[in-house]
Amino acid sequence: MSAMTHKPIAVAGITVGNDQPFVLLGGLNVLESRDLAMAVAERFKEETDRLKIPYIFKASFDKANRSSADSFRGPGLEEGLKWLSEIKTRFELPVITDIHEPAQAAAASEVADILQLPAFLSRQTDLIIALAKTGAAINIKKAQFLAPQEMGHILKKFEQAGNERLMLCERGSSFGYNNLVVDMLGFTVMKQFGYPLVFDVTHALQQPGALATGAGGRRADVTALARAGLSQGIAGLFLEAHPNPDQALCDAPCALRLDNLRPFLEQMQAIDELTKSLPTIDTA
Protein backbone atom coordinates (compact mmCIF):
# COMPACT_ATOMS: atom_id res chain seq x y z
CA MET A 1 0.00 0.00 0.00
CA SER A 2 1.47 3.36 -1.01
CA ALA A 3 1.72 6.59 0.92
CA MET A 4 -1.41 8.72 1.08
CA THR A 5 -2.50 10.00 -2.32
CA HIS A 6 -5.72 11.57 -3.55
CA LYS A 7 -7.76 10.34 -6.51
CA PRO A 8 -10.91 12.48 -6.40
CA ILE A 9 -13.64 11.64 -8.87
CA ALA A 10 -16.20 13.87 -10.56
CA VAL A 11 -19.89 12.99 -10.41
CA ALA A 12 -22.35 15.31 -12.16
CA GLY A 13 -20.26 18.37 -11.37
CA ILE A 14 -19.55 17.29 -7.78
CA THR A 15 -15.96 16.60 -6.76
CA VAL A 16 -15.80 13.62 -4.41
CA GLY A 17 -12.52 13.42 -2.52
CA ASN A 18 -11.16 12.84 0.95
CA ASP A 19 -9.71 16.37 1.05
CA GLN A 20 -12.92 18.01 -0.24
CA PRO A 21 -16.05 19.12 1.66
CA PHE A 22 -18.08 16.01 2.44
CA VAL A 23 -20.67 14.80 -0.05
CA LEU A 24 -23.98 13.41 1.20
CA LEU A 25 -25.32 10.25 -0.43
CA GLY A 26 -28.74 10.12 1.14
CA GLY A 27 -32.33 9.06 0.72
CA LEU A 28 -34.32 5.88 1.18
CA ASN A 29 -33.15 2.34 1.71
CA VAL A 30 -35.62 1.05 -0.85
CA LEU A 31 -38.14 2.72 -3.14
CA GLU A 32 -41.42 2.09 -1.33
CA SER A 33 -43.65 4.30 -3.48
CA ARG A 34 -43.24 7.06 -6.03
CA ASP A 35 -44.85 9.69 -3.78
CA LEU A 36 -42.63 8.86 -0.80
CA ALA A 37 -39.50 8.93 -2.95
CA MET A 38 -40.43 12.37 -4.29
CA ALA A 39 -41.15 13.73 -0.83
CA VAL A 40 -37.89 12.44 0.63
CA ALA A 41 -35.82 13.69 -2.30
CA GLU A 42 -37.42 17.12 -2.00
CA ARG A 43 -36.64 17.32 1.73
CA PHE A 44 -33.03 16.23 1.27
CA LYS A 45 -32.53 18.74 -1.54
CA GLU A 46 -34.06 21.54 0.51
CA GLU A 47 -31.77 20.92 3.47
CA THR A 48 -28.59 20.33 1.48
CA ASP A 49 -29.22 23.40 -0.69
CA ARG A 50 -29.64 25.49 2.45
CA LEU A 51 -26.31 24.28 3.84
CA LYS A 52 -24.59 24.08 0.44
CA ILE A 53 -23.73 20.41 0.99
CA PRO A 54 -23.07 18.51 -2.27
CA TYR A 55 -25.86 15.96 -2.51
CA ILE A 56 -26.61 12.71 -4.37
CA PHE A 57 -30.00 11.00 -3.96
CA LYS A 58 -29.90 7.33 -2.93
CA ALA A 59 -32.55 4.61 -3.22
CA SER A 60 -32.69 0.96 -4.26
CA PHE A 61 -35.07 -0.35 -6.91
CA ASP A 62 -34.62 -3.87 -5.53
CA LYS A 63 -33.28 -5.25 -2.25
CA ALA A 64 -32.28 -8.71 -3.34
CA ASN A 65 -30.51 -9.61 -0.09
CA ARG A 66 -33.40 -9.36 2.37
CA SER A 67 -33.40 -11.71 5.37
CA SER A 68 -36.84 -13.21 4.72
CA ALA A 69 -38.61 -14.38 1.58
CA ASP A 70 -41.59 -12.32 2.79
CA SER A 71 -39.62 -9.04 3.05
CA PHE A 72 -40.44 -6.14 0.74
CA ARG A 73 -37.94 -5.85 -2.11
CA GLY A 74 -39.00 -2.77 -4.07
CA PRO A 75 -40.67 -1.94 -7.40
CA GLY A 76 -38.05 -3.68 -9.53
CA LEU A 77 -35.64 -2.47 -12.19
CA GLU A 78 -37.97 -0.97 -14.79
CA GLU A 79 -40.36 0.90 -12.48
CA GLY A 80 -37.61 1.87 -10.06
CA LEU A 81 -35.47 3.43 -12.77
CA LYS A 82 -38.49 5.44 -13.93
CA TRP A 83 -38.87 6.91 -10.44
CA LEU A 84 -35.14 7.60 -10.13
CA SER A 85 -35.11 9.26 -13.55
CA GLU A 86 -38.03 11.48 -12.52
CA ILE A 87 -36.25 12.49 -9.31
CA LYS A 88 -33.07 13.23 -11.25
CA THR A 89 -34.92 15.50 -13.70
CA ARG A 90 -37.41 17.13 -11.35
CA PHE A 91 -34.90 18.05 -8.62
CA GLU A 92 -31.78 18.27 -10.81
CA LEU A 93 -30.00 15.71 -8.64
CA PRO A 94 -27.50 12.97 -9.41
CA VAL A 95 -28.65 9.56 -8.17
CA ILE A 96 -27.09 6.36 -6.86
CA THR A 97 -28.61 2.88 -6.77
CA ASP A 98 -27.29 -0.60 -6.08
CA ILE A 99 -26.90 -3.44 -8.56
CA HIS A 100 -27.28 -7.11 -7.68
CA GLU A 101 -26.93 -8.84 -11.05
CA PRO A 102 -24.59 -8.18 -14.02
CA ALA A 103 -27.59 -7.87 -16.37
CA GLN A 104 -28.90 -4.84 -14.42
CA ALA A 105 -25.76 -2.73 -14.78
CA ALA A 106 -26.12 -1.32 -18.29
CA ALA A 107 -29.76 -0.27 -17.91
CA ALA A 108 -29.17 1.28 -14.49
CA SER A 109 -26.16 3.24 -15.76
CA GLU A 110 -28.41 5.06 -18.23
CA VAL A 111 -30.11 6.71 -15.23
CA ALA A 112 -27.83 6.47 -12.21
CA ASP A 113 -24.69 8.59 -11.91
CA ILE A 114 -23.21 6.16 -9.38
CA LEU A 115 -23.74 2.41 -9.31
CA GLN A 116 -23.30 0.68 -5.97
CA LEU A 117 -21.67 -2.71 -5.45
CA PRO A 118 -23.41 -4.28 -2.43
CA ALA A 119 -21.29 -5.44 0.49
CA PHE A 120 -22.36 -9.09 0.32
CA LEU A 121 -21.49 -9.15 -3.40
CA SER A 122 -18.30 -7.11 -3.32
CA ARG A 123 -16.04 -10.01 -4.38
CA GLN A 124 -18.26 -11.20 -7.25
CA THR A 125 -15.94 -10.79 -10.24
CA ASP A 126 -18.57 -11.02 -12.99
CA LEU A 127 -20.65 -8.33 -11.30
CA ILE A 128 -17.58 -6.13 -10.85
CA ILE A 129 -16.70 -6.42 -14.54
CA ALA A 130 -20.25 -5.57 -15.60
CA LEU A 131 -20.26 -2.51 -13.37
CA ALA A 132 -16.82 -1.41 -14.56
CA LYS A 133 -17.80 -1.63 -18.23
CA THR A 134 -20.59 0.93 -17.79
CA GLY A 135 -18.03 3.67 -17.15
CA ALA A 136 -20.19 4.95 -14.29
CA ALA A 137 -18.77 5.98 -10.96
CA ILE A 138 -18.87 3.03 -8.55
CA ASN A 139 -19.44 2.97 -4.80
CA ILE A 140 -17.85 -0.21 -3.44
CA LYS A 141 -19.34 -1.35 -0.15
CA LYS A 142 -16.84 -3.13 2.10
CA ALA A 143 -18.19 -6.54 3.01
CA GLN A 144 -18.77 -7.13 6.71
CA PHE A 145 -16.38 -10.09 6.54
CA LEU A 146 -13.45 -8.31 4.86
CA ALA A 147 -10.52 -6.52 6.47
CA PRO A 148 -9.91 -2.97 5.21
CA GLN A 149 -6.68 -3.91 3.41
CA GLU A 150 -8.51 -6.59 1.42
CA MET A 151 -10.36 -3.88 -0.48
CA GLY A 152 -7.23 -3.51 -2.59
CA HIS A 153 -8.09 -6.74 -4.40
CA ILE A 154 -11.52 -5.41 -5.36
CA LEU A 155 -10.08 -2.11 -6.52
CA LYS A 156 -7.60 -4.00 -8.71
CA LYS A 157 -10.43 -5.94 -10.36
CA PHE A 158 -12.14 -2.68 -11.30
CA GLU A 159 -8.89 -1.10 -12.50
CA GLN A 160 -8.04 -4.11 -14.67
CA ALA A 161 -11.56 -3.91 -16.13
CA GLY A 162 -10.87 -0.30 -17.13
CA ASN A 163 -12.71 1.72 -14.49
CA GLU A 164 -10.97 3.95 -11.93
CA ARG A 165 -14.01 6.10 -11.08
CA LEU A 166 -14.19 4.40 -7.71
CA MET A 167 -15.20 5.07 -4.12
CA LEU A 168 -14.85 2.82 -1.10
CA CYS A 169 -17.60 2.63 1.49
CA GLU A 170 -17.25 1.50 5.11
CA ARG A 171 -20.40 -0.06 6.58
CA GLY A 172 -19.21 -1.92 9.67
CA SER A 173 -17.63 -5.30 10.31
CA SER A 174 -19.13 -8.46 11.77
CA PHE A 175 -18.40 -8.82 15.47
CA GLY A 176 -19.74 -12.18 16.55
CA TYR A 177 -23.39 -12.84 15.84
CA ASN A 178 -26.01 -10.09 15.31
CA ASN A 179 -23.56 -7.25 15.74
CA LEU A 180 -21.41 -4.85 13.72
CA VAL A 181 -18.56 -2.62 14.85
CA VAL A 182 -16.78 0.20 13.03
CA ASP A 183 -12.99 0.21 13.19
CA MET A 184 -11.89 3.83 12.88
CA LEU A 185 -8.29 2.75 12.20
CA GLY A 186 -9.64 0.97 9.13
CA PHE A 187 -10.59 4.34 7.66
CA THR A 188 -6.90 5.27 7.45
CA VAL A 189 -6.07 1.92 5.87
CA MET A 190 -8.66 2.39 3.12
CA LYS A 191 -7.78 6.04 2.55
CA GLN A 192 -4.25 4.94 1.69
CA PHE A 193 -5.57 3.45 -1.55
CA GLY A 194 -6.14 7.06 -2.59
CA TYR A 195 -9.77 6.71 -3.61
CA PRO A 196 -12.60 8.65 -1.93
CA LEU A 197 -13.91 6.98 1.22
CA VAL A 198 -17.57 7.18 2.20
CA PHE A 199 -19.05 6.09 5.54
CA ASP A 200 -22.43 4.31 5.46
CA VAL A 201 -23.51 5.25 8.96
CA THR A 202 -27.04 3.85 8.91
CA HIS A 203 -26.05 0.35 7.80
CA ALA A 204 -23.24 0.37 10.34
CA LEU A 205 -25.97 0.65 12.99
CA GLN A 206 -27.44 -2.71 11.98
CA GLN A 207 -27.75 -5.73 14.23
CA PRO A 208 -27.92 -8.38 11.49
CA GLY A 209 -30.51 -11.07 12.07
CA ALA A 210 -31.41 -9.69 15.48
CA LEU A 211 -35.14 -9.63 14.77
CA ALA A 212 -37.32 -12.59 13.91
CA THR A 213 -37.32 -11.88 10.17
CA GLY A 214 -34.74 -9.14 9.70
CA ALA A 215 -32.06 -6.89 11.09
CA GLY A 216 -32.29 -4.87 14.26
CA GLY A 217 -30.64 -1.49 14.63
CA ARG A 218 -29.48 1.33 16.88
CA ARG A 219 -31.03 4.49 15.45
CA ALA A 220 -30.36 6.42 18.67
CA ASP A 221 -26.61 6.20 17.98
CA VAL A 222 -26.66 7.60 14.45
CA THR A 223 -25.37 11.07 15.35
CA ALA A 224 -22.53 9.84 17.55
CA LEU A 225 -21.35 7.32 14.98
CA ALA A 226 -21.59 9.78 12.08
CA ARG A 227 -19.57 12.34 14.04
CA ALA A 228 -16.87 9.76 14.64
CA GLY A 229 -16.72 8.81 10.98
CA LEU A 230 -16.49 12.35 9.64
CA SER A 231 -13.79 13.14 12.20
CA GLN A 232 -11.50 10.88 10.16
CA GLY A 233 -11.42 13.24 7.19
CA ILE A 234 -13.37 11.36 4.53
CA ALA A 235 -15.12 12.12 1.25
CA GLY A 236 -18.71 11.52 2.15
CA LEU A 237 -21.48 10.25 4.36
CA PHE A 238 -24.08 7.69 3.30
CA LEU A 239 -27.38 8.13 5.12
CA GLU A 240 -30.89 6.73 4.93
CA ALA A 241 -33.84 8.63 6.37
CA HIS A 242 -37.59 8.13 6.52
CA PRO A 243 -40.52 10.31 7.62
CA ASN A 244 -41.72 7.45 9.85
CA PRO A 245 -38.80 5.05 10.37
CA ASP A 246 -40.80 2.56 12.41
CA GLN A 247 -43.01 2.02 9.37
CA ALA A 248 -40.15 1.80 6.84
CA LEU A 249 -40.27 -1.34 4.72
CA CYS A 250 -36.52 -2.04 5.01
CA ASP A 251 -34.00 -1.44 7.83
CA ALA A 252 -36.55 0.48 9.88
CA PRO A 253 -34.48 0.37 13.13
CA CYS A 254 -31.54 2.17 11.49
CA ALA A 255 -33.08 5.03 9.50
CA LEU A 256 -32.78 8.63 10.67
CA ARG A 257 -36.06 10.42 11.30
CA LEU A 258 -36.50 12.82 8.40
CA ASP A 259 -37.52 15.59 10.81
CA ASN A 260 -34.02 15.37 12.32
CA LEU A 261 -32.24 15.86 9.01
CA ARG A 262 -31.54 19.60 9.40
CA PRO A 263 -29.88 19.55 12.86
CA PHE A 264 -28.08 16.33 11.96
CA LEU A 265 -26.56 17.83 8.82
CA GLU A 266 -25.63 21.04 10.62
CA GLN A 267 -23.56 19.02 13.07
CA MET A 268 -22.00 16.88 10.35
CA GLN A 269 -20.96 19.93 8.36
CA ALA A 270 -19.38 21.49 11.44
CA ILE A 271 -17.41 18.31 12.21
CA ASP A 272 -16.25 17.98 8.61
CA GLU A 273 -15.14 21.61 8.34
CA LEU A 274 -13.27 21.46 11.63
CA THR A 275 -11.54 18.19 10.79
CA LYS A 276 -10.37 19.36 7.39
CA SER A 277 -9.13 22.69 8.77
CA LEU A 278 -6.72 21.00 11.19
CA PRO A 279 -3.06 20.39 10.27
CA THR A 280 -1.82 16.84 9.97
CA ILE A 281 0.36 15.72 12.86
CA ASP A 282 3.09 13.22 11.98
CA THR A 283 3.01 10.79 14.88
CA ALA A 284 4.61 7.84 13.07
Buried (B, 14 or more C-beta within 10 A) or exposed (E): EEEEEEBBBEBBEBBBBBEBBBBBBBBBBBBBEBEBBBBBBBBBBEBBEEEEBBBBBBBBBBBBEBEEEEBEBBBEBEEBBBBBBBBBEEBEBBBBBBBBBBEBBBBBBEBBBBBBBBBBBBBBEEBBBBBBBBEBBBBBBBBBEBEBEBBBEBBEBBEEBEBBBBBBBBBBBBEEEBBBEBBEEBBBBBBBBBBBBBBBBBBBBBBBBBBEEBBBBBBEBBBEBBBBBBBBBBBBBBBBBBBEBEEBBBBBBBBBBBEBBBEBBBBBBEBBEEBBEEEEEEEE
